[in-house]
Amino acid sequence: MPIQTGDAIPSVKIMQATPEGPKEVDTAALLGTGTAVLFGVPGAFTPTCSARHLPGFVQQAAALKAKGVDTVACVAVNDAFVMAAWGKDQGVTDEVAMLADGSANFIKALGLEMDLTARGMGVRSQRFALVAKDGKVTYVGVEQPGAFEVSSAEAVLAKL
């Protein structure tokens, strides 16, 4: 069952792309203090993810901080090196943490995986965004296939 409002962020070890290289992080620790926004994308360098989803959160990072957001993070079922390259390509600095869930363990713990094996992409993340306050989810927006409405930076800003 997908994560719901009121649920705790699950504790899963994944990798964060940093300027010093990949760093292991615990999702509950990273997203468990203050207000955190996490958005998930089907894959780095994919069309909507690169043209709209990640850029929207980069552009709205200051507005999110102004509304009390302490952490903004992007997660994809890619490795940390791909996430670092995508972040560099998109001009991401420290305003968005780039999280690599290469084996989809965190995405599966959230209940937000989708199987794109038939399209040659394996198990991926659904497109979503969530807000957590002190580790408890206060908003979850999961997109219908092909949609981009409830997980955008603007949609999240409206829920804060």
Phi, psi and omega in degrees: 000135180296152178302143184235165173304134181096340178287155175274147173296126180291151178268109180222138176276122175225182182252141174249132176283124178230164177300335179273356182116180182298140180226129178288135177227154174261125185298321180294324179288315182295320186255007189262358181239131180072207180256127181236142173244126177239130173234141182245143181232152178298329179182147174298146177067009177277158192305298183293324180299318183276329183273330187228314191291296179299314180302325179298318180287327175295314181293329183262009183303316181294320179294322177295314178300319180297335178267011175097009179282127180269325184225132171241128182223143176247132178235141175215157176275074176219169177275167185296330180289321176294317180296322177295316180295320179294316177301316178297315179300325183267001179073025178285132172251233182266006182284339178226122175284130181260109186255131182253117178247065190306328180257006179064021181295318179290315179300319177294322178296329176282343184074027186242025179276158171219145183264110178250027181303320181297339179257012175080017184245356180069204179278130182229176175272142166292160175279122183206169168216147174218156175242136176231138175243119183049043174086356179252132183289129177248345178207137172225126174236111180249126182284146168287154180308130178081354182267160174211080185229309188266356183245006180286163177301320180295320178296318179294316178304322181291340181267352181275000000 
